[in-house]
C-alpha cells in the first residue's frame, strides 16, 4: 500500500501557513521559527542593520552535532559494580539494578580515600 505523507508548516506568529523554517541565534542560543515568506522577510529586514555591522563568529559555518541526551560518564565516577560490592560488604542494602544513589557513591569515595 502506498502512502503519501505531507508536512504542513504553520506560521508561529499568526497561525497561517508557513513557507519555511528560519534559523537564527543570539546570546549563544540557536532558535528556529516557522514563518510565512512575509514574516521571514520582516525578520530579515529587522535584523539587517545588526547583521551588516556584525562579524561571523568562528566556527559558525559548521553546525555542532546534536546532543544524544546522554551525558558522558565522568572520569572520576566509580564503577557501579564496585560501589554495589562495597556497599554489600558494609551491610548496606543496595539494589542490583538501576542507578546507584549519589549518597552511596559519596560514601564509597570517602571510604576509598584520595586517588
FIVO-672638 format. One record per atom (N, C-alpha, C): x, y, z; atom name; residue in three letters. Coordinates in nm, 3 decimals, padded with zeros to 5 digits. Layout:
<rec px="X" py="Y" pz="Z" atome="CA" residu="ala"/>
...
This chain:
<rec px="00.084" py="-00.116" pz="00.000" atome="N" residu="unk"/>
<rec px="00.000" py="00.000" pz="00.000" atome="CA" residu="unk"/>
<rec px="00.089" py="00.124" pz="00.000" atome="C" residu="unk"/>
<rec px="00.065" py="00.216" pz="-00.088" atome="N" residu="unk"/>
<rec px="00.141" py="00.340" pz="-00.097" atome="CA" residu="unk"/>
<rec px="00.083" py="00.443" pz="-00.001" atome="C" residu="unk"/>
<rec px="00.171" py="00.523" pz="00.052" atome="N" residu="unk"/>
<rec px="00.129" py="00.631" pz="00.142" atome="CA" residu="unk"/>
<rec px="00.196" py="00.759" pz="00.099" atome="C" residu="unk"/>
<rec px="00.129" py="00.868" pz="00.122" atome="N" residu="unk"/>
<rec px="00.186" py="00.998" pz="00.095" atome="CA" residu="unk"/>
<rec px="00.173" py="01.079" pz="00.225" atome="C" residu="unk"/>
<rec px="00.287" py="01.123" pz="00.276" atome="N" residu="unk"/>
<rec px="00.289" py="01.200" pz="00.400" atome="CA" residu="unk"/>
<rec px="00.321" py="01.344" pz="00.367" atome="C" residu="unk"/>
<rec px="00.238" py="01.436" pz="00.413" atome="N" residu="unk"/>
<rec px="00.261" py="01.577" pz="00.389" atome="CA" residu="unk"/>
<rec px="00.282" py="01.645" pz="00.523" atome="C" residu="unk"/>
<rec px="00.377" py="01.737" pz="00.525" atome="N" residu="unk"/>
<rec px="00.402" py="01.817" pz="00.644" atome="CA" residu="unk"/>
<rec px="00.357" py="01.958" pz="00.614" atome="C" residu="unk"/>
<rec px="00.268" py="02.009" pz="00.694" atome="N" residu="unk"/>
<rec px="00.217" py="02.144" pz="00.677" atome="CA" residu="unk"/>
<rec px="00.278" py="02.231" pz="00.786" atome="C" residu="unk"/>
<rec px="00.356" py="02.330" pz="00.744" atome="N" residu="unk"/>
<rec px="00.415" py="02.421" pz="00.841" atome="CA" residu="unk"/>
<rec px="00.317" py="02.533" pz="00.873" atome="C" residu="unk"/>
<rec px="00.306" py="02.563" pz="01.001" atome="N" residu="unk"/>
<rec px="00.217" py="02.667" pz="01.049" atome="CA" residu="unk"/>
<rec px="00.302" py="02.785" pz="01.096" atome="C" residu="unk"/>
<rec px="00.270" py="02.905" pz="01.051" atome="N" residu="unk"/>
<rec px="00.341" py="03.026" pz="01.091" atome="CA" residu="unk"/>
<rec px="00.327" py="03.043" pz="01.242" atome="C" residu="unk"/>
<rec px="00.441" py="03.050" pz="01.309" atome="N" residu="unk"/>
<rec px="00.440" py="03.059" pz="01.455" atome="CA" residu="unk"/>
<rec px="00.391" py="03.195" pz="01.506" atome="C" residu="unk"/>
<rec px="00.381" py="03.293" pz="01.420" atome="N" residu="unk"/>
<rec px="00.332" py="03.424" pz="01.462" atome="CA" residu="unk"/>
<rec px="00.181" py="03.439" pz="01.451" atome="C" residu="unk"/>
<rec px="00.127" py="03.400" pz="01.336" atome="N" residu="unk"/>
<rec px="-00.016" py="03.426" pz="01.316" atome="CA" residu="unk"/>
<rec px="-00.101" py="03.301" pz="01.293" atome="C" residu="unk"/>
<rec px="-00.040" py="03.183" pz="01.293" atome="N" residu="unk"/>
<rec px="-00.116" py="03.060" pz="01.275" atome="CA" residu="unk"/>
<rec px="-00.153" py="03.027" pz="01.133" atome="C" residu="unk"/>
<rec px="-00.113" py="03.111" pz="01.038" atome="N" residu="unk"/>
<rec px="-00.139" py="03.084" pz="00.896" atome="CA" residu="unk"/>
<rec px="-00.039" py="02.983" pz="00.842" atome="C" residu="unk"/>
<rec px="-00.041" py="02.962" pz="00.712" atome="N" residu="unk"/>
<rec px="00.051" py="02.868" pz="00.650" atome="CA" residu="unk"/>
<rec px="00.191" py="02.929" pz="00.642" atome="C" residu="unk"/>
<rec px="00.291" py="02.851" pz="00.681" atome="N" residu="unk"/>
<rec px="00.430" py="02.897" pz="00.676" atome="CA" residu="unk"/>
<rec px="00.495" py="02.844" pz="00.549" atome="C" residu="unk"/>
<rec px="00.594" py="02.918" pz="00.500" atome="N" residu="unk"/>
<rec px="00.667" py="02.877" pz="00.381" atome="CA" residu="unk"/>
<rec px="00.798" py="02.806" pz="00.413" atome="C" residu="unk"/>
<rec px="00.844" py="02.819" pz="00.536" atome="N" residu="unk"/>
<rec px="00.969" py="02.754" pz="00.572" atome="CA" residu="unk"/>
<rec px="01.008" py="02.782" pz="00.715" atome="C" residu="unk"/>
<rec px="01.120" py="02.724" pz="00.753" atome="N" residu="unk"/>
<rec px="01.174" py="02.740" pz="00.887" atome="CA" residu="unk"/>
<rec px="01.295" py="02.831" pz="00.880" atome="C" residu="unk"/>
<rec px="01.300" py="02.930" pz="00.966" atome="N" residu="unk"/>
<rec px="01.412" py="03.023" pz="00.972" atome="CA" residu="unk"/>
<rec px="01.490" py="02.993" pz="01.100" atome="C" residu="unk"/>
<rec px="01.622" py="02.979" pz="01.084" atome="N" residu="unk"/>
<rec px="01.710" py="02.956" pz="01.199" atome="CA" residu="unk"/>
<rec px="01.787" py="03.083" pz="01.228" atome="C" residu="unk"/>
<rec px="01.806" py="03.114" pz="01.355" atome="N" residu="unk"/>
<rec px="01.889" py="03.227" pz="01.392" atome="CA" residu="unk"/>
<rec px="01.941" py="03.204" pz="01.532" atome="C" residu="unk"/>
<rec px="02.040" py="03.282" pz="01.571" atome="N" residu="unk"/>
<rec px="02.097" py="03.266" pz="01.704" atome="CA" residu="unk"/>
<rec px="02.124" py="03.401" pz="01.767" atome="C" residu="unk"/>
<rec px="02.118" py="03.404" pz="01.899" atome="N" residu="unk"/>
<rec px="02.150" py="03.524" pz="01.974" atome="CA" residu="unk"/>
<rec px="02.190" py="03.483" pz="02.115" atome="C" residu="unk"/>
<rec px="02.289" py="03.550" pz="02.168" atome="N" residu="unk"/>
<rec px="02.338" py="03.524" pz="02.304" atome="CA" residu="unk"/>
<rec px="02.374" py="03.378" pz="02.327" atome="C" residu="unk"/>
<rec px="02.430" py="03.314" pz="02.224" atome="N" residu="unk"/>
<rec px="02.476" py="03.176" pz="02.238" atome="CA" residu="unk"/>
<rec px="02.368" py="03.071" pz="02.224" atome="C" residu="unk"/>
<rec px="02.244" py="03.112" pz="02.199" atome="N" residu="unk"/>
<rec px="02.134" py="03.016" pz="02.183" atome="CA" residu="unk"/>
<rec px="02.087" py="03.017" pz="02.038" atome="C" residu="unk"/>
<rec px="02.057" py="02.900" pz="01.984" atome="N" residu="unk"/>
<rec px="02.004" py="02.887" pz="01.849" atome="CA" residu="unk"/>
<rec px="01.853" py="02.871" pz="01.856" atome="C" residu="unk"/>
<rec px="01.784" py="02.931" pz="01.759" atome="N" residu="unk"/>
<rec px="01.639" py="02.927" pz="01.754" atome="CA" residu="unk"/>
<rec px="01.592" py="02.887" pz="01.615" atome="C" residu="unk"/>
<rec px="01.473" py="02.830" pz="01.606" atome="N" residu="unk"/>
<rec px="01.406" py="02.801" pz="01.481" atome="CA" residu="unk"/>
<rec px="01.264" py="02.852" pz="01.493" atome="C" residu="unk"/>
<rec px="01.213" py="02.907" pz="01.384" atome="N" residu="unk"/>
<rec px="01.075" py="02.954" pz="01.382" atome="CA" residu="unk"/>
<rec px="01.019" py="02.930" pz="01.243" atome="C" residu="unk"/>
<rec px="00.897" py="02.879" pz="01.236" atome="N" residu="unk"/>
<rec px="00.830" py="02.857" pz="01.108" atome="CA" residu="unk"/>
<rec px="00.757" py="02.986" pz="01.072" atome="C" residu="unk"/>
<rec px="00.785" py="03.037" pz="00.952" atome="N" residu="unk"/>
<rec px="00.729" py="03.167" pz="00.912" atome="CA" residu="unk"/>
<rec px="00.681" py="03.165" pz="00.768" atome="C" residu="unk"/>
<rec px="00.584" py="03.250" pz="00.740" atome="N" residu="unk"/>
<rec px="00.544" py="03.277" pz="00.602" atome="CA" residu="unk"/>
<rec px="00.656" py="03.358" pz="00.537" atome="C" residu="unk"/>
<rec px="00.654" py="03.369" pz="00.406" atome="N" residu="unk"/>
<rec px="00.755" py="03.447" pz="00.336" atome="CA" residu="unk"/>
<rec px="00.753" py="03.593" pz="00.383" atome="C" residu="unk"/>
<rec px="00.634" py="03.645" pz="00.407" atome="N" residu="unk"/>
<rec px="00.621" py="03.785" pz="00.451" atome="CA" residu="unk"/>
<rec px="00.684" py="03.805" pz="00.589" atome="C" residu="unk"/>
<rec px="00.657" py="03.714" pz="00.682" atome="N" residu="unk"/>
<rec px="00.715" py="03.728" pz="00.816" atome="CA" residu="unk"/>
<rec px="00.866" py="03.702" pz="00.816" atome="C" residu="unk"/>
<rec px="00.911" py="03.607" pz="00.733" atome="N" residu="unk"/>
<rec px="01.054" py="03.580" pz="00.722" atome="CA" residu="unk"/>
<rec px="01.128" py="03.703" pz="00.670" atome="C" residu="unk"/>
<rec px="01.069" py="03.768" pz="00.570" atome="N" residu="unk"/>
<rec px="01.129" py="03.891" pz="00.515" atome="CA" residu="unk"/>
<rec px="01.131" py="04.001" pz="00.621" atome="C" residu="unk"/>
<rec px="01.025" py="04.014" pz="00.699" atome="N" residu="unk"/>
<rec px="01.020" py="04.116" pz="00.804" atome="CA" residu="unk"/>
<rec px="01.127" py="04.090" pz="00.909" atome="C" residu="unk"/>
<rec px="01.149" py="03.963" pz="00.944" atome="N" residu="unk"/>
<rec px="01.253" py="03.929" pz="01.042" atome="CA" residu="unk"/>
<rec px="01.390" py="03.965" pz="00.985" atome="C" residu="unk"/>
<rec px="01.416" py="03.927" pz="00.862" atome="N" residu="unk"/>
<rec px="01.545" py="03.957" pz="00.800" atome="CA" residu="unk"/>
<rec px="01.567" py="04.108" pz="00.787" atome="C" residu="unk"/>
<rec px="01.461" py="04.181" pz="00.755" atome="N" residu="unk"/>
<rec px="01.471" py="04.326" pz="00.743" atome="CA" residu="unk"/>
<rec px="01.501" py="04.389" pz="00.879" atome="C" residu="unk"/>
<rec px="01.438" py="04.339" pz="00.985" atome="N" residu="unk"/>
<rec px="01.461" py="04.391" pz="01.119" atome="CA" residu="unk"/>
<rec px="01.604" py="04.364" pz="01.165" atome="C" residu="unk"/>
<rec px="01.660" py="04.250" pz="01.125" atome="N" residu="unk"/>
<rec px="01.796" py="04.214" pz="01.167" atome="CA" residu="unk"/>
<rec px="01.904" py="04.272" pz="01.077" atome="C" residu="unk"/>
<rec px="01.868" py="04.320" pz="00.960" atome="N" residu="unk"/>
<rec px="01.965" py="04.366" pz="00.860" atome="CA" residu="unk"/>
<rec px="02.066" py="04.467" pz="00.913" atome="C" residu="unk"/>
<rec px="02.026" py="04.572" pz="00.988" atome="N" residu="unk"/>
<rec px="02.125" py="04.667" pz="01.037" atome="CA" residu="unk"/>
<rec px="02.228" py="04.602" pz="01.131" atome="C" residu="unk"/>
<rec px="02.182" py="04.507" pz="01.209" atome="N" residu="unk"/>
<rec px="02.272" py="04.439" pz="01.303" atome="CA" residu="unk"/>
<rec px="02.363" py="04.341" pz="01.231" atome="C" residu="unk"/>
<rec px="02.308" py="04.269" pz="01.133" atome="N" residu="unk"/>
<rec px="02.390" py="04.175" pz="01.056" atome="CA" residu="unk"/>
<rec px="02.493" py="04.249" pz="00.973" atome="C" residu="unk"/>
<rec px="02.457" py="04.366" pz="00.923" atome="N" residu="unk"/>
<rec px="02.551" py="04.445" pz="00.843" atome="CA" residu="unk"/>
<rec px="02.670" py="04.493" pz="00.924" atome="C" residu="unk"/>
<rec px="02.651" py="04.517" pz="01.051" atome="N" residu="unk"/>
<rec px="02.760" py="04.564" pz="01.137" atome="CA" residu="unk"/>
<rec px="02.832" py="04.451" pz="01.210" atome="C" residu="unk"/>
<rec px="02.776" py="04.332" pz="01.205" atome="N" residu="unk"/>
<rec px="02.831" py="04.219" pz="01.282" atome="CA" residu="unk"/>
<rec px="02.938" py="04.146" pz="01.201" atome="C" residu="unk"/>
<rec px="03.009" py="04.060" pz="01.267" atome="N" residu="unk"/>
<rec px="03.104" py="03.970" pz="01.202" atome="CA" residu="unk"/>
<rec px="03.062" py="03.827" pz="01.237" atome="C" residu="unk"/>
<rec px="03.092" py="03.734" pz="01.149" atome="N" residu="unk"/>
<rec px="03.057" py="03.594" pz="01.174" atome="CA" residu="unk"/>
<rec px="03.145" py="03.539" pz="01.284" atome="C" residu="unk"/>
<rec px="03.086" py="03.462" pz="01.371" atome="N" residu="unk"/>
<rec px="03.161" py="03.400" pz="01.480" atome="CA" residu="unk"/>
<rec px="03.243" py="03.284" pz="01.425" atome="C" residu="unk"/>
<rec px="03.362" py="03.262" pz="01.482" atome="N" residu="unk"/>
<rec px="03.444" py="03.149" pz="01.438" atome="CA" residu="unk"/>
<rec px="03.367" py="03.018" pz="01.456" atome="C" residu="unk"/>
<rec px="03.375" py="02.933" pz="01.355" atome="N" residu="unk"/>
<rec px="03.309" py="02.803" pz="01.363" atome="CA" residu="unk"/>
<rec px="03.160" py="02.808" pz="01.338" atome="C" residu="unk"/>
<rec px="03.107" py="02.924" pz="01.296" atome="N" residu="unk"/>
<rec px="02.962" py="02.934" pz="01.276" atome="CA" residu="unk"/>
<rec px="02.917" py="02.868" pz="01.146" atome="C" residu="unk"/>
<rec px="03.010" py="02.840" pz="01.055" atome="N" residu="unk"/>
<rec px="02.972" py="02.778" pz="00.929" atome="CA" residu="unk"/>
<rec px="02.932" py="02.632" pz="00.948" atome="C" residu="unk"/>
<rec px="02.997" py="02.564" pz="01.039" atome="N" residu="unk"/>
<rec px="02.965" py="02.424" pz="01.065" atome="CA" residu="unk"/>
<rec px="02.877" py="02.414" pz="01.188" atome="C" residu="unk"/>
<rec px="02.772" py="02.337" pz="01.179" atome="N" residu="unk"/>
<rec px="02.681" py="02.321" pz="01.291" atome="CA" residu="unk"/>
<rec px="02.738" py="02.218" pz="01.388" atome="C" residu="unk"/>
<rec px="02.711" py="02.241" pz="01.515" atome="N" residu="unk"/>
<rec px="02.753" py="02.144" pz="01.615" atome="CA" residu="unk"/>
<rec px="02.663" py="02.022" pz="01.607" atome="C" residu="unk"/>
<rec px="02.718" py="01.904" pz="01.637" atome="N" residu="unk"/>
<rec px="02.633" py="01.785" pz="01.636" atome="CA" residu="unk"/>
<rec px="02.530" py="01.793" pz="01.748" atome="C" residu="unk"/>
<rec px="02.415" py="01.732" pz="01.726" atome="N" residu="unk"/>
<rec px="02.310" py="01.733" pz="01.827" atome="CA" residu="unk"/>
<rec px="02.347" py="01.649" pz="01.949" atome="C" residu="unk"/>
<rec px="02.281" py="01.679" pz="02.057" atome="N" residu="unk"/>
<rec px="02.305" py="01.602" pz="02.179" atome="CA" residu="unk"/>
<rec px="02.229" py="01.471" pz="02.172" atome="C" residu="unk"/>
<rec px="02.286" py="01.370" pz="02.230" atome="N" residu="unk"/>
<rec px="02.221" py="01.240" pz="02.230" atome="CA" residu="unk"/>
<rec px="02.128" py="01.223" pz="02.348" atome="C" residu="unk"/>
<rec px="02.134" py="01.314" pz="02.442" atome="N" residu="unk"/>
<rec px="02.050" py="01.300" pz="02.560" atome="CA" residu="unk"/>
<rec px="02.119" py="01.228" pz="02.673" atome="C" residu="unk"/>
<rec px="02.235" py="01.169" pz="02.644" atome="N" residu="unk"/>
<rec px="02.311" py="01.100" pz="02.748" atome="CA" residu="unk"/>
<rec px="02.439" py="01.176" pz="02.774" atome="C" residu="unk"/>
<rec px="02.471" py="01.190" pz="02.900" atome="N" residu="unk"/>
<rec px="02.597" py="01.255" pz="02.934" atome="CA" residu="unk"/>
<rec px="02.709" py="01.152" pz="02.937" atome="C" residu="unk"/>
<rec px="02.827" py="01.196" pz="02.903" atome="N" residu="unk"/>
<rec px="02.942" py="01.106" pz="02.909" atome="CA" residu="unk"/>
<rec px="02.974" py="01.077" pz="03.054" atome="C" residu="unk"/>
<rec px="03.016" py="00.956" pz="03.080" atome="N" residu="unk"/>
<rec px="03.050" py="00.917" pz="03.216" atome="CA" residu="unk"/>
<rec px="03.172" py="00.996" pz="03.262" atome="C" residu="unk"/>
<rec px="03.166" py="01.047" pz="03.379" atome="N" residu="unk"/>
<rec px="03.277" py="01.124" pz="03.433" atome="CA" residu="unk"/>
<rec px="03.395" py="01.032" pz="03.461" atome="C" residu="unk"/>
<rec px="03.515" py="01.081" pz="03.436" atome="N" residu="unk"/>
<rec px="03.634" py="01.000" pz="03.461" atome="CA" residu="unk"/>
<rec px="03.647" py="00.968" pz="03.610" atome="C" residu="unk"/>
<rec px="03.593" py="01.053" pz="03.696" atome="N" residu="unk"/>
<rec px="03.603" py="01.032" pz="03.840" atome="CA" residu="unk"/>
<rec px="03.491" py="00.943" pz="03.893" atome="C" residu="unk"/>
<rec px="03.395" py="00.908" pz="03.811" atome="N" residu="unk"/>
<rec px="03.283" py="00.826" pz="03.858" atome="CA" residu="unk"/>
<rec px="03.330" py="00.682" pz="03.878" atome="C" residu="unk"/>
<rec px="03.306" py="00.628" pz="03.995" atome="N" residu="unk"/>
<rec px="03.348" py="00.490" pz="04.021" atome="CA" residu="unk"/>
<rec px="03.257" py="00.390" pz="03.949" atome="C" residu="unk"/>
<rec px="03.308" py="00.271" pz="03.932" atome="N" residu="unk"/>
<rec px="03.233" py="00.163" pz="03.868" atome="CA" residu="unk"/>
<rec px="03.115" py="00.125" pz="03.957" atome="C" residu="unk"/>
<rec px="02.992" py="00.128" pz="03.904" atome="N" residu="unk"/>
<rec px="02.874" py="00.096" pz="03.984" atome="CA" residu="unk"/>
<rec px="02.881" py="-00.044" pz="04.048" atome="C" residu="unk"/>
<rec px="02.942" py="-00.140" pz="03.977" atome="N" residu="unk"/>
<rec px="02.955" py="-00.275" pz="04.032" atome="CA" residu="unk"/>
<rec px="03.044" py="-00.273" pz="04.156" atome="C" residu="unk"/>
<rec px="03.151" py="-00.194" pz="04.151" atome="N" residu="unk"/>
<rec px="03.239" py="-00.183" pz="04.267" atome="CA" residu="unk"/>
<rec px="03.168" py="-00.117" pz="04.384" atome="C" residu="unk"/>
<rec px="03.090" py="-00.015" pz="04.356" atome="N" residu="unk"/>
<rec px="03.015" py="00.054" pz="04.461" atome="CA" residu="unk"/>
<rec px="02.916" py="-00.042" pz="04.526" atome="C" residu="unk"/>
<rec px="02.844" py="-00.118" pz="04.444" atome="N" residu="unk"/>
<rec px="02.747" py="-00.214" pz="04.498" atome="CA" residu="unk"/>
<rec px="02.816" py="-00.321" pz="04.582" atome="C" residu="unk"/>
<rec px="02.928" py="-00.372" pz="04.533" atome="N" residu="unk"/>
<rec px="03.003" py="-00.473" pz="04.608" atome="CA" residu="unk"/>
<rec px="03.051" py="-00.420" pz="04.742" atome="C" residu="unk"/>
<rec px="03.104" py="-00.298" pz="04.742" atome="N" residu="unk"/>
<rec px="03.149" py="-00.236" pz="04.866" atome="CA" residu="unk"/>
<rec px="03.032" py="-00.218" pz="04.962" atome="C" residu="unk"/>
<rec px="02.920" py="-00.167" pz="04.909" atome="N" residu="unk"/>
<rec px="02.802" py="-00.142" pz="04.994" atome="CA" residu="unk"/>
<rec px="02.753" py="-00.271" pz="05.059" atome="C" residu="unk"/>
<rec px="02.746" py="-00.378" pz="04.982" atome="N" residu="unk"/>
<rec px="02.701" py="-00.506" pz="05.038" atome="CA" residu="unk"/>
<rec px="02.797" py="-00.557" pz="05.144" atome="C" residu="unk"/>
<rec px="02.928" py="-00.536" pz="05.122" atome="N" residu="unk"/>
<rec px="03.027" py="-00.579" pz="05.221" atome="CA" residu="unk"/>
<rec px="03.017" py="-00.499" pz="05.351" atome="C" residu="unk"/>
<rec px="02.959" py="-00.379" pz="05.342" atome="N" residu="unk"/>
<rec px="02.940" py="-00.294" pz="05.458" atome="CA" residu="unk"/>
<rec px="02.803" py="-00.316" pz="05.523" atome="C" residu="unk"/>
<rec px="02.724" py="-00.406" pz="05.465" atome="N" residu="unk"/>
<rec px="02.591" py="-00.432" pz="05.518" atome="CA" residu="unk"/>
<rec px="02.487" py="-00.330" pz="05.475" atome="C" residu="unk"/>
<rec px="02.519" py="-00.252" pz="05.373" atome="N" residu="unk"/>
<rec px="02.425" py="-00.152" pz="05.322" atome="CA" residu="unk"/>
<rec px="02.340" py="-00.216" pz="05.213" atome="C" residu="unk"/>
<rec px="02.208" py="-00.202" pz="05.226" atome="N" residu="unk"/>
<rec px="02.116" py="-00.259" pz="05.128" atome="CA" residu="unk"/>
<rec px="02.119" py="-00.175" pz="05.001" atome="C" residu="unk"/>
<rec px="02.149" py="-00.238" pz="04.889" atome="N" residu="unk"/>
<rec px="02.155" py="-00.169" pz="04.760" atome="CA" residu="unk"/>
<rec px="02.095" py="-00.260" pz="04.653" atome="C" residu="unk"/>
<rec px="02.021" py="-00.200" pz="04.561" atome="N" residu="unk"/>
<rec px="01.957" py="-00.277" pz="04.454" atome="CA" residu="unk"/>
<rec px="02.063" py="-00.323" pz="04.354" atome="C" residu="unk"/>
<rec px="02.036" py="-00.438" pz="04.292" atome="N" residu="unk"/>
<rec px="02.129" py="-00.495" pz="04.195" atome="CA" residu="unk"/>
<rec px="02.123" py="-00.425" pz="04.059" atome="C" residu="unk"/>
<rec px="02.016" py="-00.351" pz="04.035" atome="N" residu="unk"/>
<rec px="01.999" py="-00.285" pz="03.906" atome="CA" residu="unk"/>
<rec px="01.962" py="-00.140" pz="03.928" atome="C" residu="unk"/>
<rec px="01.977" py="-00.062" pz="03.821" atome="N" residu="unk"/>
<rec px="01.939" py="00.079" pz="03.826" atome="CA" residu="unk"/>
<rec px="02.054" py="00.168" pz="03.869" atome="C" residu="unk"/>
<rec px="02.023" py="00.293" pz="03.886" atome="N" residu="unk"/>
<rec px="02.122" py="00.393" pz="03.923" atome="CA" residu="unk"/>
<rec px="02.162" py="00.379" pz="04.068" atome="C" residu="unk"/>
<rec px="02.292" py="00.390" pz="04.092" atome="N" residu="unk"/>
<rec px="02.342" py="00.386" pz="04.229" atome="CA" residu="unk"/>
<rec px="02.318" py="00.524" pz="04.291" atome="C" residu="unk"/>
<rec px="02.255" py="00.531" pz="04.408" atome="N" residu="unk"/>
<rec px="02.228" py="00.661" pz="04.469" atome="CA" residu="unk"/>
<rec px="02.357" py="00.742" pz="04.491" atome="C" residu="unk"/>
<rec px="02.347" py="00.873" pz="04.467" atome="N" residu="unk"/>
<rec px="02.463" py="00.961" pz="04.479" atome="CA" residu="unk"/>
<rec px="02.521" py="00.958" pz="04.621" atome="C" residu="unk"/>
<rec px="02.433" py="00.947" pz="04.720" atome="N" residu="unk"/>
<rec px="02.479" py="00.941" pz="04.859" atome="CA" residu="unk"/>
<rec px="02.568" py="00.819" pz="04.882" atome="C" residu="unk"/>
<rec px="02.532" py="00.706" pz="04.820" atome="N" residu="unk"/>
<rec px="02.611" py="00.584" pz="04.833" atome="CA" residu="unk"/>
<rec px="02.745" py="00.599" pz="04.761" atome="C" residu="unk"/>
<rec px="02.745" py="00.662" pz="04.645" atome="N" residu="unk"/>
<rec px="02.870" py="00.686" pz="04.571" atome="CA" residu="unk"/>
<rec px="02.962" py="00.774" pz="04.655" atome="C" residu="unk"/>
<rec px="02.907" py="00.876" pz="04.721" atome="N" residu="unk"/>
<rec px="02.987" py="00.965" pz="04.805" atome="CA" residu="unk"/>
<rec px="03.050" py="00.888" pz="04.921" atome="C" residu="unk"/>
<rec px="02.972" py="00.798" pz="04.984" atome="N" residu="unk"/>
<rec px="03.026" py="00.717" pz="05.094" atome="CA" residu="unk"/>
<rec px="03.137" py="00.626" pz="05.043" atome="C" residu="unk"/>
<rec px="03.118" py="00.567" pz="04.924" atome="N" residu="unk"/>
<rec px="03.218" py="00.481" pz="04.865" atome="CA" residu="unk"/>
<rec px="03.347" py="00.557" pz="04.840" atome="C" residu="unk"/>
<rec px="03.335" py="00.678" pz="04.783" atome="N" residu="unk"/>
<rec px="03.454" py="00.759" pz="04.756" atome="CA" residu="unk"/>
<rec px="03.526" py="00.797" pz="04.885" atome="C" residu="unk"/>
<rec px="03.448" py="00.832" pz="04.988" atome="N" residu="unk"/>
<rec px="03.508" py="00.869" pz="05.116" atome="CA" residu="unk"/>
<rec px="03.583" py="00.751" pz="05.176" atome="C" residu="unk"/>
<rec px="03.526" py="00.631" pz="05.164" atome="N" residu="unk"/>
<rec px="03.589" py="00.511" pz="05.220" atome="CA" residu="unk"/>
<rec px="03.713" py="00.473" pz="05.140" atome="C" residu="unk"/>
<rec px="03.711" py="00.497" pz="05.010" atome="N" residu="unk"/>
<rec px="03.823" py="00.461" pz="04.923" atome="CA" residu="unk"/>
<rec px="03.942" py="00.555" pz="04.944" atome="C" residu="unk"/>
<rec px="03.913" py="00.678" pz="04.991" atome="N" residu="unk"/>
<rec px="04.019" py="00.776" pz="05.014" atome="CA" residu="unk"/>
<rec px="04.061" py="00.842" pz="04.885" atome="C" residu="unk"/>
<rec px="04.158" py="00.934" pz="04.895" atome="N" residu="unk"/>
<rec px="04.204" py="01.006" pz="04.775" atome="CA" residu="unk"/>
<rec px="04.272" py="00.912" pz="04.677" atome="C" residu="unk"/>
<rec px="04.264" py="00.947" pz="04.548" atome="N" residu="unk"/>
<rec px="04.324" py="00.863" pz="04.442" atome="CA" residu="unk"/>
<rec px="04.474" py="00.872" pz="04.442" atome="C" residu="unk"/>
